[in-house]
Amino acid sequence: MKVKFIDQLDLQDKNIIIRVDYNVPYDKNLQITDDTRIKATFPTIKYCQNKGNKIILISHLGRPKGKPDPSLTLKPVAERLSELLNKKIKFIPNSLKTDLEQIKSIIAKEEIVLLENIRFYPEEEKNDSAFAQELASLAEVYINDAFATAHRGHASNEAITNYISIKAAGFLLKNEIEYFSKALQNPQRPLGAIIGGAKVSSKLKILENIVTKVDFLIIGGGMAFTFLKAQGSQIGNSILEEDLISTAKEILSKASKNNTEILLPLDILVAEKFDNESPTKVVKANQIPANQIGLDIGPETINLFSDKIKKAQTIIWNGPMGAFEMSNFATGTKSIAKILADSKVLSIVGGGDSVTALKQTNLADKMSYISTGGGAFLELLEGKTLPGIVALEK
C-alpha cells in the first residue's frame, strides 16, 4: 500500500478535512454510551491543531438513507468532543447544498467544526462527484482517519480525493495499514489465524484467502461443525451448513497442499438446548450425541489451541470459539483471550464479537492491536482492496 501518512505532510495554517468515524452508539435520550471511536481520533486532531490548522470533521452516523433523521444527528458528538478536548467544537447543522458559503465563513472563524451527518445527503453513498467537489472546496488538505468506512466507496472518502491534491492517512488509519502489513504482508512467523463465529458462509472468503498465507489455522465456533462433518464426524444437532461441506473439504485439501496446519476442536461442550440453563457435558468432537448441540470448545481443545498459540510469533483473531454471549459457553473464547494476553505473540484482533469478548474479559489492553473497522477488517482478510485506501494512493 503506497499511502502517504499525516506525519509525512508539511501541514501549517491550512484548512484540513478529516474524515472520521463517529458512528457511535446512542441511547434513547441521545446520550452517547461508548465514546471509544471519538477518542481514537484525538492523535490526528491534536496533531493538526498543534500546527495552527483549521479542522473540518466529517462523519456519518447510522443509516439515514439519504435524508435528515433527528435520531441520527451528530450534535451529541460535538458536545462530547467539546467535553473531552476541553475546547469549543462548532457544530454546523446547515445544509451543505444551500449554505455552502455560510459554512465557509463559519470555518474561517472557528478552529474545529463538525458537519452534520454526511449520510443525510443521498449523494454521499452514491459517491457523487459534484457533491464531493463541494466538500473539497472547504479545505486544501484531506486526511482520512476512518478505517471502519474504508471499504465503502463514498463521496467523503473516495470521490473527494479527486479534488484535493494533498491527502494522507491519519494516525488511526496508519495504524490499521501498518498492523495489517505486519499480519499478512510481512509477518513474523510462525503466523497463525484463529477464525470463529457461527457460520462458514460468513467467513468463507476469509478462509479461502488466508489458508495459503498462514502457517496454521485454528477454526472454532459454530463453523467448526461443518468442517468436522466434512471429515465424517458425528455432530449431533450442532449448527451445520450442509451445502458448504464440499467447500470445507476443498479448504482442507488446499491447506494440505500448502502445508498449512488446520486445527479443529478435539472435544466440545454440548447441551440439549441453545440455553444457558440447559445441562452441559463434554464429549469428543467427532462423537456428539444426536440430541446434543455443540456450544463451546472443551478443555482438551483449549489446551491444543493454547499450545499452538504459544509457539506463534503473529496471530490474527476474528470470531468467538462458542456461544460466548451465554456465560456457560464463554469459557473457550475467554481462554483464547487469556492465552493471547499472557503470550508474547503479536496479536491483531478484529471483528465485533471478538472485540466484545475482549471487553468482557477486561483484556483488550493486553492485545497488540485491536482493529476499529469491523467490515473493513474482514474485507482486508478476504484479500480485497478498500476504496477509501486506494483513493489515497492516487
C-alpha positions in Angstrom: 0.0 0.0 0.0 1.6 3.2 -1.2 -0.3 5.7 1.1 1.2 8.9 2.5 0.7 9.3 6.2 -0.2 12.5 8.0 3.2 12.9 9.6 4.8 12.9 6.1 3.0 16.1 5.1 4.0 19.7 5.6 1.0 21.0 7.5 0.8 24.5 8.7 -2.0 27.1 8.8 -4.3 25.2 6.4 -7.9 24.2 6.2 -8.0 20.4 6.7 -10.9 18.0 6.2 -10.6 14.9 8.4 -12.9 12.1 7.6 -13.6 10.4 11.0 -15.7 7.6 12.1 -18.1 8.9 14.8 -20.7 6.1 14.2 -21.1 5.8 18.0 -23.9 4.1 20.0 -26.6 6.4 21.4 -29.4 5.5 24.0 -33.0 6.6 23.6 -32.2 10.0 25.1 -29.4 10.7 22.5 -26.7 10.1 25.1 -23.5 8.5 23.8 -22.9 5.1 25.5 -19.4 4.4 24.2 -17.1 7.2 23.0 -14.1 4.9 22.1 -14.3 5.9 18.4 -14.3 9.6 19.3 -11.2 9.2 21.5 -9.4 7.2 18.8 -9.3 10.3 16.5 -7.6 12.5 19.0 -4.0 11.9 17.9 -4.8 13.1 14.4 -6.9 16.0 15.6 -4.3 17.2 18.1 -1.5 16.8 15.6 -3.4 19.1 13.2 -4.3 21.5 16.0 -0.8 22.0 17.1 0.2 23.2 13.6 -2.3 26.0 13.6 -4.7 24.4 11.2 -8.5 24.8 10.9 -10.2 21.4 11.1 -13.4 20.3 9.4 -14.6 17.0 10.7 -16.8 14.8 8.5 -18.6 11.7 9.7 -21.7 9.5 9.3 -23.9 8.0 11.9 -26.2 5.1 11.2 -28.2 4.6 8.1 -30.5 7.6 7.5 -31.0 6.6 3.8 -30.0 9.9 2.4 -32.3 12.2 4.3 -32.2 14.0 7.7 -33.2 12.0 10.7 -33.2 13.7 14.1 -32.4 10.5 15.9 -29.1 10.3 13.9 -27.8 13.8 14.4 -24.1 14.3 15.2 -24.9 17.2 17.6 -24.3 15.0 20.8 -20.9 14.0 19.3 -19.9 17.7 19.0 -20.9 18.2 22.6 -18.9 15.1 23.8 -15.9 16.3 21.7 -16.0 19.7 23.4 -16.0 18.0 26.8 -13.2 15.5 26.0 -11.0 18.1 24.3 -11.9 20.8 26.7 -12.4 23.0 23.7 -15.3 24.6 21.8 -16.4 22.5 18.8 -18.6 24.3 16.4 -21.4 22.1 15.1 -22.8 23.0 11.7 -26.3 21.7 11.1 -26.7 23.9 7.9 -27.4 22.2 4.7 -24.2 21.9 2.6 -26.3 22.4 -0.6 -27.9 25.7 0.3 -25.4 27.3 2.7 -22.0 26.4 1.4 -20.7 30.0 1.5 -22.1 30.4 5.0 -20.3 27.2 6.1 -17.1 28.5 4.7 -17.4 31.8 6.6 -18.0 29.8 9.8 -14.9 27.7 9.2 -12.9 30.9 8.7 -13.7 31.9 12.3 -13.6 28.6 14.1 -10.7 26.2 14.9 -12.6 22.9 14.8 -16.0 22.3 13.2 -18.1 19.2 12.8 -20.5 18.9 9.9 -23.9 17.3 10.3 -24.2 13.5 9.5 -22.9 13.2 5.9 -25.3 10.4 5.1 -28.2 12.9 5.4 -27.2 13.6 1.7 -28.1 10.9 -0.8 -25.1 12.0 -2.9 -22.7 10.6 -0.2 -23.4 6.9 -0.7 -23.8 7.5 -4.5 -20.2 8.7 -4.5 -21.4 11.8 -6.4 -18.6 13.8 -8.0 -20.3 17.2 -7.8 -21.1 16.7 -4.1 -17.5 15.6 -3.4 -16.3 18.7 -5.2 -18.4 20.9 -2.9 -16.9 19.1 0.1 -13.4 19.5 -1.3 -14.0 23.3 -1.7 -13.9 23.6 2.2 -10.2 22.7 2.5 -6.8 22.4 1.0 -5.8 19.1 2.7 -7.7 15.8 3.1 -7.0 13.3 5.9 -8.8 10.0 6.1 -8.9 8.6 9.6 -12.0 6.4 9.3 -10.8 2.8 8.7 -14.3 1.5 9.5 -15.7 3.0 6.4 -12.7 2.4 4.1 -14.5 -0.5 2.4 -17.2 1.9 1.2 -16.7 3.9 -2.0 -18.5 7.1 -0.9 -18.1 10.8 -1.7 -16.4 11.7 1.6 -13.7 9.1 1.3 -13.3 8.3 -2.4 -14.6 10.9 -4.8 -13.4 13.8 -2.7 -9.8 12.7 -3.2 -10.1 13.7 -6.9 -10.5 17.3 -5.9 -7.9 17.7 -3.2 -4.3 17.1 -4.2 -2.8 17.0 -0.7 -4.1 13.8 1.0 -3.0 11.3 3.5 -4.0 8.7 6.1 -4.4 9.9 9.7 -2.8 8.1 12.6 -5.7 5.7 13.2 -5.7 4.6 9.6 -1.9 4.5 9.6 -2.0 2.0 12.5 -4.5 -0.2 10.7 -2.5 -0.2 7.5 0.8 -0.9 9.3 -0.6 -3.7 11.5 -2.3 -5.3 8.5 1.1 -5.3 6.8 2.6 -7.0 9.9 -0.1 -9.6 9.9 -0.3 -10.7 6.3 2.2 -8.9 4.1 5.4 -9.1 6.1 4.7 -11.2 9.2 7.0 -12.6 11.8 6.5 -16.4 11.6 5.0 -18.8 12.6 1.9 -16.9 11.6 -1.4 -18.2 12.8 -5.1 -17.3 12.4 -7.9 -18.0 14.8 -11.3 -17.8 13.0 -14.5 -18.4 14.8 -18.2 -17.5 14.6 -21.4 -19.2 13.8 -21.3 -19.9 10.1 -18.7 -20.8 7.4 -20.6 -18.7 4.9 -19.9 -15.5 6.8 -16.2 -16.2 6.8 -15.8 -18.3 3.7 -13.8 -15.7 1.7 -11.5 -15.1 4.6 -10.8 -18.8 5.0 -10.2 -19.2 1.3 -7.8 -16.2 1.2 -5.7 -16.9 4.4 -5.4 -20.6 4.2 -2.4 -20.2 1.8 -0.9 -17.4 3.8 -0.7 -18.6 7.4 1.3 -21.5 8.9 -1.6 -22.7 10.9 -5.4 -22.0 11.0 -7.5 -22.6 14.1 -11.2 -23.0 13.4 -13.7 -22.7 16.2 -17.2 -21.6 16.9 -20.3 -23.0 15.1 -18.4 -23.0 11.7 -16.1 -25.8 13.0 -19.0 -28.3 12.8 -19.2 -28.0 9.0 -15.5 -28.9 8.8 -15.9 -31.7 11.3 -18.8 -33.1 9.3 -16.7 -32.9 6.2 -14.2 -35.2 8.0 -17.0 -37.7 8.7 -17.7 -36.8 12.3 -21.0 -37.1 14.1 -22.0 -33.6 15.1 -25.5 -34.2 16.6 -27.8 -31.2 16.3 -24.9 -28.7 16.1 -25.1 -25.9 13.5 -24.3 -27.2 10.0 -24.2 -25.6 6.6 -24.7 -28.8 4.6 -24.3 -27.0 1.2 -20.8 -26.0 2.3 -19.5 -29.4 3.2 -17.8 -29.8 -0.1 -16.3 -26.3 0.2 -15.0 -27.2 3.6 -13.3 -30.3 2.1 -11.8 -28.1 -0.6 -10.3 -25.7 2.1 -8.9 -28.7 4.0 -7.3 -30.0 0.8 -6.0 -26.6 -0.1 -4.4 -26.3 3.4 -2.8 -29.7 3.0 -1.3 -28.8 -0.4 0.1 -25.6 1.1 1.5 -27.2 4.2 -0.9 -25.2 6.3 -1.9 -27.0 9.5 -5.6 -26.8 10.3 -6.6 -27.3 13.9 -10.2 -28.3 14.7 -11.8 -29.0 18.1 -11.0 -32.3 19.8 -13.8 -32.0 22.4 -16.9 -30.0 22.6 -19.1 -28.7 25.4 -22.7 -29.7 24.5 -26.2 -29.2 25.7 -29.7 -30.3 24.5 -30.8 -26.7 24.0 -29.3 -23.4 23.0 -30.0 -22.2 26.5 -27.7 -21.0 29.3 -29.7 -23.1 31.8 -29.5 -26.3 29.8 -27.4 -29.1 31.5 -24.0 -29.5 29.8 -21.3 -32.1 29.3 -18.0 -32.5 27.4 -17.9 -35.1 24.6 -15.4 -36.0 21.8 -15.8 -33.6 18.9 -16.4 -36.5 16.4 -18.9 -38.2 18.6 -21.6 -35.7 19.6 -24.8 -37.4 20.5 -27.8 -37.0 18.2 -29.8 -34.9 20.7 -26.9 -32.6 21.7 -25.8 -29.2 20.3 -22.1 -28.1 20.4 -21.9 -24.7 22.0 -18.3 -24.3 23.1 -14.9 -25.9 22.8 -13.8 -28.3 25.5 -10.8 -28.3 27.8 -8.7 -30.6 25.6 -9.3 -28.3 22.7 -8.4 -25.2 24.8 -5.1 -26.9 25.6 -4.4 -27.8 22.0 -5.1 -24.3 20.7 -3.2 -22.7 23.6 -0.1 -24.7 22.9 -0.1 -23.7 19.3 -0.7 -20.0 20.0 2.3 -20.0 22.4 4.6 -21.2 19.6 3.5 -18.4 17.2 5.0 -15.0 16.5 2.0 -13.4 15.0 -1.7 -14.2 15.5 -4.8 -12.8 13.8 -8.1 -13.4 15.7 -11.6 -13.0 14.3 -14.6 -14.6 15.9 -15.5 -16.4 19.1 -15.0 -20.1 19.9 -18.5 -20.6 21.1 -21.8 -19.0 22.1 -19.9 -16.6 24.4 -22.9 -14.3 24.9 -24.1 -17.0 27.4 -21.8 -17.4 30.4 -21.9 -21.2 30.4 -20.5 -21.3 26.9 -17.9 -18.5 27.1 -15.0 -20.4 28.6 -13.4 -21.2 25.3 -13.5 -17.7 24.0 -12.2 -16.3 27.3 -9.4 -18.8 27.4 -8.2 -17.9 24.0 -8.3 -14.2 25.0 -6.3 -15.0 28.2 -3.6 -17.0 26.4 -3.1 -14.2 23.8 -2.9 -11.7 26.7 -0.3 -13.7 28.5 1.8 -14.6 25.5 4.4 -12.5 23.7 2.8 -13.1 20.3 1.9 -10.1 18.1 -1.9 -10.3 18.4 -4.1 -8.5 16.0 -7.8 -8.7 16.7 -10.8 -7.6 14.6 -14.5 -8.1 14.3 -17.3 -7.1 16.6 -17.7 -10.3 18.5 -14.0 -10.8 19.2 -13.7 -7.2 20.5 -16.9 -7.6 22.6 -15.4 -10.7 24.1 -12.2 -8.9 25.0 -14.1 -6.1 26.7 -16.0 -8.6 28.7 -12.7 -10.2 30.0 -11.0 -6.8 30.5 -8.1 -8.0 28.4 -8.5 -5.5 25.5 -5.4 -3.5 26.6 -3.3 -6.7 26.6 -3.7 -7.2 22.8 -1.0 -5.8 20.5 -3.7 -4.2 18.3 -7.5 -4.1 18.1 -8.9 -3.0 14.7 -11.5 -0.3 14.8 -13.1 -1.5 11.5 -15.4 -4.5 11.5 -16.4 -4.8 7.9 -13.2 -3.2 6.6 -11.1 -5.5 8.7 -12.9 -8.5 7.3 -12.6 -7.4 3.7 -8.8 -6.9 4.1 -8.7 -10.5 5.4 -10.6 -11.6 2.4 -7.9 -10.1 0.2 -10.0 -7.2 -1.1 -8.8 -3.7 -1.8 -10.5 -0.9 0.1 -11.8 2.1 -1.9 -11.0 4.5 0.9 -7.4 3.4 1.0 -6.9 3.0 -2.8 -8.2 6.6 -3.2 -5.3 7.8 -1.0 -2.8 6.0 -3.3 -3.8 8.0 -6.4 
